[in-house]
Structures are given as structure tokens and as C-alpha cells.
């Protein structure tokens, strides 16, 4: 799957997130990169920044948080486009949840791990 199609799927996954939640995203960008860092080659996505729950009164003037979805690791674990669609959706929701301060243990308990 080429990068353009993959980026469309990330956009579709974002479109499926309830508008009320998307409106609460604050100072965050969502990016697609082909590969994760070499020290974690199986990483599907990552949230880099300060969760909304940890931002204090002094949170200002900082660069946007980043949600990065990694194309090649997702493609490597999926057999067909339908599986890619599902994995992209799960990964996008998982990383957005980190922006809201939900940790991996809670996400796994909720079935979004």
C-alpha cells in the first residue's frame, strides 16, 4: 500500500472519532511516518507530548504534541486492506487516548491495546 492511500486511511480513522472528542484535542498534530525509531522497529504509533491531564497553568508556548502513525510496521502485520483499516483505526484511537491521559494498561483493559 502506498503512502497516499495509507494517509487516507489515517484520515478516515480520524473522521470516525466522535466530533466531541476531536474538539477536545489541544495543541496536537497527527503525522504519518514510514518507519519507527530503530530501537523500536515494531512500534505502530506513538504519542509524544504532554497529556491533557498533566498540563498545568504554565503550559504555554510549547511546540505541538505529536501523534505519529508508522506505516511500515502496520503494513507488515496486516494481510489485506481491511486489516490495515482496522489496525490504523485502533492505533489512531490508542494514541489519541494517550493525549487524554489514558495509559497503556487501561487501554489494554478496554480492548484498545
Secondary structure, DSSP 8 states (H G I E B T S, - for coil): --HHHHHHHHHHHHHHS-HHHHTT--SEEEEEES---GGGTT--EEEES--GGG--TT--S---EEEEEEHHHHHHH-SSHHHHHHHHHHHHHHHHHHHTT--HHHHHHTT--
